[in-house]
Amino acid sequence: MKIFIAKLPYQYEGADLTELFSPFGEVSSANVIMDRETGRSKCYAFVEMPNDAEAQSAIDALDGKEILDKAIAVSQAKEKTDRPAGGGGGYRGGHSGGGSYNRDRNNGGSGYGGNSGGGGYNRDRSSGGGGYNKDRGNGGGGSYRDRGNKGGDADY
C-alpha cells in the first residue's frame, strides 16, 4: 500500500521515514518530495509498505503524531488521476470559438476566436489547430509553434 504523509518537518529525510514506519512492518520505499529549484523539502512524502494490514496499522498509529513539534497527517495515498487534455475557458470572441492558451503537447487547442473558427496561442506539438484569429468570418489559423502536420500560420 502506498501511504501519503503531509506536514513533515523540513529536516525529515527518507531514512527518517523508514525508521518511523519500520516498527509496523516492512517498508519497501520512503521518498520525501523535494522542490526542484531550491532542493528543499516540500514537507510531504510517500512510503510504500507491501503488507496492507501493516500499512493500515501504521496509518492509524501515526496520523496526528507530533514530530519535532509538528502534527503529521498520514493517510492512504490516492491514485493520480489523468487530467483532461486540451485547453478550456479563455477569451471567447464573436459567436463561436473560445478556448485558451494551451500548452498541452498531445492535443490541439483553441482560443481567441471570431464568428466561426477558433484559434489560440497553442504550443501543441502533435495535433494541429489554433492560432490567434482576428478573422470574424470562417476558419481559424494554425497554431503557434505547431510541430505536427496540421495547422498553418497564425491568421492576422
C-alpha angles and dihedrals in degrees: 000000000000114000127201119213120192135181093037120167113258091243095061118112136183092267090055090053092049089052091048095050102035096082086067096051145291116340112206096184141357120191127179109204112237130200109248095216102043100026087225125131117267087213096247134090147175127233124189123208120181095211112069094201091054091046092052090049090053092048092051093047100042103039106110094008114148116238117179090345093308124109107225124213116224125186143144109283115247119229115258110254122218114249116229113260125240133033131291140182116020131123115334114204128186120348102315137013121068130147131124150257099298128198094174110135098203108042136045123249140202135213142152101026143176128220097308120003132051134214133165142181095284131178093188112153102192115024124052132231134089134080133151100279123195092167109115091195126068133318134024136245130253124269128275109253092359109174099180128085099265133073131037140222123323111276111234 
